[in-house]
Amino acid sequence: MNNNILVTGGAGYIGSHACKALQRAGYTPITFDNLETGWAEVVKFGPFEKGDLRDRARLDDVFDRWKPKAVMHFAALSQVGEAVRDPGKYWSANIGGAVTLLQAMADHSCRDIVFSSTCATYGDQDGVLLDEATPQRPINAYGASKRAIEDMISDFGATYGLNSVIFRYFNVAGADPEGEIGEFHTPETHLIPILLDVASGERDKVTIFGTDYPTPDGTCIRDYVHVSDLVDAHVAGVHWLEAGKGNRVFCLGSSRGFSVREVIAEAQEVTASQIRTEIGPRRGGDAARLVSGSVAAARDLGWQPARSTLSQMIEDAWRVHQTLQHPGKRAS
């Protein structure tokens, strides 16, 4: 029986954790990644195929040889600040890669896709608990490109019978509880890894970008979900499609928001370190508050974010931070 799943972006933070979860569930994850933001060292749970999604000939070769039964699509550029500064780069990479992938799927009769979307498609809707019915109003090219891919998937579904589960998820944090893989980016823009760098003395301070947002302490509020919980939902999405349950969109979050200052305080508690901060201006494209109000994933997928407490996410990330060397640092 062919249990091959093509995982685009499988050498990245979330993709590598998904590959481990897929292998544990009895699938063979085939990582497809151009290594622009991913790391070959974290491809530990199945074969690796290096390539760019916009290279149709390379994709055809991979589909011909592995004949995946489904695709899990993570590959994308995802830095909000960069998306504001250089929107063309995001439209080219994210949309160009997705349309080539979807056309290859159609031509190779691969009909099931689990797509990694984002809560950034909602934009800045202050005071709104976001769910699947909330209007999408992205405020940067990252969120806009992800929303466009959702529309594209719907169009390919109507024309080619493509079946899809789309996950709009919130801020991802934490690391593999068993310590095999973690969160590595270059440059690092995610709050918790930056805080851990400060706690370990690898950087001097963390910048708080804006303290005048309409929130209780003036800093942005985000809903955090543990990466292991997140990828469990993606495996459940594969099972959903295998069972022929139809196309769905699910929000994935913990339904609890934490401000930047609250995350800093918790990181200090977990690491037993004083974390130095400085105040900087707001970043363009940052929403004040993004928090999930969805119950659909729990109700219909049976998904529970069991590890998605702030302390657990930081503890898991801190453990890996102390034991695994950043592959970029090793390479240098």
C-alpha positions as CSV (number, residue, x, y, z in Angstrom):
1,M,0.0,0.0,0.0
2,N,1.4,3.4,-1.0
3,N,1.5,5.6,2.1
4,N,3.8,8.3,0.6
5,I,3.0,11.9,1.6
6,L,4.7,14.7,-0.2
7,V,5.7,17.3,2.4
8,T,6.6,20.7,0.8
9,G,8.7,22.7,3.2
10,G,9.5,19.5,5.1
11,A,13.0,20.9,6.1
12,G,11.5,23.8,7.9
13,Y,10.3,24.2,11.5
14,I,6.7,23.0,11.2
15,G,7.4,20.7,8.2
16,S,10.0,18.7,10.0
17,H,7.8,18.2,13.0
18,A,5.0,17.1,10.6
19,C,7.4,14.6,9.0
20,K,8.0,13.0,12.4
21,A,4.3,12.8,13.1
22,L,3.6,11.3,9.7
23,Q,6.3,8.6,10.1
24,R,4.9,7.8,13.6
25,A,1.4,7.4,12.1
26,G,2.7,4.9,9.5
27,Y,3.3,7.2,6.5
28,T,6.4,7.9,4.5
29,P,7.0,11.6,4.4
30,I,8.8,12.8,1.2
31,T,10.4,16.1,2.0
32,F,10.5,18.6,-0.9
33,D,12.4,21.8,0.0
34,N,14.7,24.3,-1.7
35,L,16.5,24.9,1.7
36,E,16.1,28.7,1.3
37,T,14.8,28.8,4.8
38,G,15.0,25.1,5.8
39,W,17.8,22.8,6.9
40,A,18.9,19.4,5.5
41,E,19.9,18.3,9.0
42,V,16.3,18.1,10.2
43,V,15.2,15.8,7.4
44,K,15.3,12.6,9.6
45,F,12.1,10.8,9.0
46,G,11.9,10.0,5.3
47,P,13.5,10.7,1.9
48,F,14.7,14.2,0.8
49,E,14.1,15.8,-2.6
50,K,15.7,19.2,-3.0
51,G,13.9,21.5,-5.4
52,D,11.9,24.7,-5.9
53,L,8.1,24.4,-6.2
54,R,8.2,26.7,-9.2
55,D,10.3,24.1,-11.1
56,R,7.6,22.0,-12.8
57,A,10.1,19.5,-14.3
58,R,11.5,18.8,-10.9
59,L,8.1,18.3,-9.4
60,D,7.1,16.0,-12.2
61,D,10.1,13.8,-11.5
62,V,9.3,13.6,-7.8
63,F,5.6,12.8,-8.5
64,D,6.6,10.1,-11.0
65,R,9.0,8.4,-8.7
66,W,7.2,8.6,-5.4
67,K,3.5,8.7,-6.5
68,P,2.4,10.4,-3.3
69,K,-1.2,9.7,-2.2
70,A,-1.5,13.2,-0.7
71,V,0.4,16.5,-0.3
72,M,1.0,18.4,2.9
73,H,1.9,21.9,1.8
74,F,4.0,24.1,4.2
75,A,6.5,25.7,1.8
76,A,6.2,29.4,1.9
77,L,7.9,32.7,2.8
78,S,6.4,33.8,6.1
79,Q,8.1,36.9,7.6
80,V,5.5,39.6,8.0
81,G,8.0,42.5,8.0
82,E,9.7,41.3,4.8
83,A,6.3,40.8,3.2
84,V,5.6,44.5,3.8
85,R,9.0,45.6,2.5
86,D,9.0,43.3,-0.5
87,P,5.5,42.1,-1.5
88,G,6.6,40.9,-4.9
89,K,8.9,38.3,-3.5
90,Y,6.0,36.9,-1.5
91,W,3.6,36.8,-4.4
92,S,6.2,35.2,-6.6
93,A,7.3,32.5,-4.2
94,N,4.0,31.7,-2.4
95,I,1.6,32.0,-5.4
96,G,4.0,30.8,-8.0
97,G,4.9,27.7,-6.0
98,A,1.3,26.9,-5.1
99,V,-0.1,27.1,-8.7
100,T,2.7,24.9,-10.0
101,L,2.2,22.4,-7.2
102,L,-1.6,22.2,-7.7
103,Q,-1.3,21.8,-11.4
104,A,1.3,19.0,-10.9
105,M,-1.1,17.3,-8.5
106,A,-3.9,17.5,-11.0
107,D,-1.8,16.1,-13.8
108,H,-0.5,13.3,-11.7
109,S,-3.9,12.4,-10.2
110,C,-2.9,13.2,-6.7
111,R,-6.2,14.4,-5.3
112,D,-5.7,15.2,-1.5
113,I,-4.0,18.2,0.0
114,V,-3.6,19.5,3.5
115,F,-2.7,23.1,3.3
116,S,-0.9,25.2,5.9
117,S,-2.7,28.6,5.9
118,T,-2.6,31.3,8.6
119,C,-4.6,33.5,10.8
120,A,-2.8,36.4,9.0
121,T,-5.6,36.0,6.4
122,Y,-7.9,37.7,8.9
123,G,-5.9,40.9,9.2
124,D,-6.4,43.2,12.2
125,Q,-9.9,42.7,13.7
126,D,-9.5,44.0,17.2
127,G,-11.7,42.3,19.8
128,V,-12.9,39.6,17.5
129,L,-12.4,35.9,18.4
130,L,-11.5,34.5,15.0
131,D,-13.2,31.4,13.6
132,E,-13.7,29.8,10.2
133,A,-16.6,32.2,9.3
134,T,-14.8,35.4,10.2
135,P,-14.2,37.6,7.1
136,Q,-10.7,37.5,5.7
137,R,-9.1,40.9,5.5
138,P,-5.3,40.4,5.2
139,I,-3.1,43.5,5.8
140,N,0.2,42.2,4.3
141,A,1.4,40.2,1.3
142,Y,2.0,37.1,3.5
143,G,-1.6,36.9,4.6
144,A,-2.9,37.9,1.2
145,S,-0.9,35.3,-0.6
146,K,-2.2,32.6,1.7
147,R,-5.8,33.7,1.2
148,A,-5.2,33.6,-2.5
149,I,-3.9,30.0,-2.3
150,E,-7.0,29.0,-0.4
151,D,-9.1,30.4,-3.3
152,M,-6.8,28.6,-5.8
153,I,-7.3,25.3,-3.9
154,S,-11.1,25.8,-4.1
155,D,-10.9,26.4,-7.9
156,F,-8.8,23.3,-8.5
157,G,-11.2,21.4,-6.4
158,A,-14.1,22.4,-8.6
159,T,-12.3,21.7,-11.8
160,Y,-10.1,18.7,-11.0
161,G,-11.8,17.1,-7.9
162,L,-9.0,18.2,-5.6
163,N,-9.9,17.4,-1.9
164,S,-8.6,19.7,0.8
165,V,-8.3,20.4,4.4
166,I,-7.1,23.9,5.1
167,F,-5.7,24.9,8.5
168,R,-5.6,28.6,9.5
169,Y,-3.4,28.5,12.5
170,F,-2.0,31.0,15.0
171,N,1.5,31.5,16.4
172,V,3.4,28.3,16.5
173,A,5.8,27.7,19.4
174,G,7.6,24.9,21.2
175,A,9.6,22.0,20.0
176,D,9.7,18.2,19.7
177,P,9.1,16.9,23.3
178,E,11.7,14.2,22.5
179,G,14.3,16.7,21.5
180,E,15.1,15.4,18.0
181,I,14.2,18.7,16.2
182,G,13.5,22.2,17.1
183,E,12.8,25.7,15.8
184,F,15.6,27.2,13.7
185,H,15.3,30.3,11.5
186,T,17.9,32.6,9.8
187,P,17.3,35.4,10.5
188,E,15.3,34.6,13.7
189,T,12.2,36.7,13.9
190,H,10.0,34.6,16.2
191,L,9.6,35.9,19.7
192,I,10.2,32.8,21.8
193,P,13.4,31.7,20.1
194,I,14.7,35.2,20.4
195,L,13.9,35.3,24.1
196,L,15.8,32.0,24.6
197,D,18.8,33.5,22.7
198,V,18.8,36.3,25.2
199,A,18.4,34.0,28.2
200,S,21.4,31.9,27.0
201,G,23.5,34.9,26.3
202,E,23.5,34.5,22.5
203,R,22.1,37.9,22.0
204,D,22.0,41.0,24.1
205,K,18.4,42.0,24.2
206,V,14.9,41.6,22.7
207,T,13.1,44.5,21.0
208,I,9.4,45.0,21.8
209,F,8.0,46.4,18.6
210,G,5.3,48.9,19.8
211,T,3.9,49.5,23.2
212,D,0.9,51.6,22.2
213,Y,-1.4,49.0,20.8
214,P,-5.1,48.9,22.1
215,T,-4.3,46.0,24.5
216,P,-4.1,45.9,28.3
217,D,-0.3,46.4,28.4
218,G,0.1,48.1,25.0
219,T,1.9,45.2,23.3
220,C,0.5,42.8,20.6
221,I,-1.5,39.8,21.7
222,R,-1.2,36.4,20.0
223,D,-2.7,33.0,20.4
224,Y,0.1,30.4,20.6
225,V,-0.2,26.7,19.7
226,H,2.4,24.0,20.3
227,V,4.0,22.7,17.2
228,S,3.4,19.1,18.2
229,D,-0.3,19.8,18.7
230,L,-0.4,21.6,15.3
231,V,1.2,18.7,13.3
232,D,-1.1,16.2,15.1
233,A,-4.0,18.2,13.5
234,H,-2.3,17.9,10.1
235,V,-2.1,14.1,10.4
236,A,-5.8,14.1,11.4
237,G,-6.4,16.1,8.3
238,V,-4.9,13.3,6.2
239,H,-7.1,10.8,7.9
240,W,-10.1,13.1,7.2
241,L,-9.4,13.1,3.5
242,E,-8.7,9.4,3.4
243,A,-12.2,8.9,4.9
244,G,-13.7,11.0,2.2
245,K,-15.3,13.5,4.5
246,G,-15.0,16.4,2.1
247,N,-13.3,19.8,2.0
248,R,-13.0,21.7,5.2
249,V,-11.3,24.7,6.8
250,F,-10.2,24.6,10.4
251,C,-8.7,27.2,12.7
252,L,-6.0,25.9,15.1
253,G,-5.3,27.8,18.2
254,S,-5.4,27.5,22.0
255,S,-8.2,30.2,22.3
256,R,-6.0,32.1,24.7
257,G,-4.1,35.2,23.9
258,F,-0.8,36.4,25.5
259,S,0.8,39.7,25.1
260,V,4.5,40.2,24.2
261,R,5.2,41.3,27.8
262,E,3.4,38.2,29.2
263,V,5.5,35.9,27.0
264,I,8.7,37.7,28.1
265,A,7.7,37.2,31.8
266,E,7.0,33.5,31.3
267,A,10.3,33.0,29.5
268,Q,12.1,34.6,32.4
269,E,10.3,32.2,34.8
270,V,11.1,29.1,32.7
271,T,14.7,29.9,32.1
272,A,15.4,31.5,35.5
273,S,17.0,34.4,33.6
274,Q,16.6,38.1,33.4
275,I,15.8,39.0,29.8
276,R,16.8,42.5,28.8
277,T,14.3,44.4,26.6
278,E,14.3,47.6,24.6
279,I,11.3,49.4,23.1
280,G,11.1,49.9,19.3
281,P,8.5,51.3,16.9
282,R,5.6,49.3,15.6
283,R,6.4,47.0,12.7
284,G,4.2,47.5,9.6
285,G,1.7,44.7,9.0
286,D,1.4,43.7,12.7
287,A,-2.1,43.2,14.0
288,A,-2.9,44.2,17.6
289,R,-4.7,41.0,18.5
290,L,-5.1,37.6,16.9
291,V,-6.9,35.0,19.0
292,S,-8.8,31.9,17.9
293,G,-12.5,31.4,18.9
294,S,-13.0,28.2,16.9
295,V,-14.4,25.0,18.3
296,A,-14.6,23.2,14.9
297,A,-11.3,21.3,15.2
298,A,-12.2,19.9,18.6
299,R,-15.7,19.1,17.6
300,D,-15.1,17.5,14.2
301,L,-11.4,16.4,14.2
302,G,-11.3,15.4,17.8
303,W,-8.3,17.7,18.1
304,Q,-7.1,19.0,21.5
305,P,-4.1,21.3,21.9
306,A,-2.8,19.3,24.9
307,R,0.7,20.9,25.1
308,S,-0.3,24.4,24.2
309,T,0.1,26.1,27.5
310,L,2.6,29.0,27.4
311,S,4.9,27.4,30.1
312,Q,4.9,24.0,28.3
313,M,5.8,25.5,24.9
314,I,8.6,27.6,26.4
315,E,9.9,24.6,28.4
316,D,10.0,22.3,25.4
317,A,11.7,25.0,23.3
318,W,14.2,25.8,26.0
319,R,15.2,22.1,26.4
320,V,15.9,21.8,22.7
321,H,17.6,25.2,22.6
322,Q,20.1,23.9,25.2
323,T,20.7,20.5,23.7
324,L,20.6,21.0,19.9
325,Q,22.9,23.3,18.0
326,H,21.4,25.5,15.3
327,P,22.2,23.9,12.0
328,G,23.1,27.3,10.5
329,K,25.7,27.8,13.3
330,R,27.1,24.3,12.7
331,A,27.4,25.1,9.0
332,S,29.3,28.3,9.6
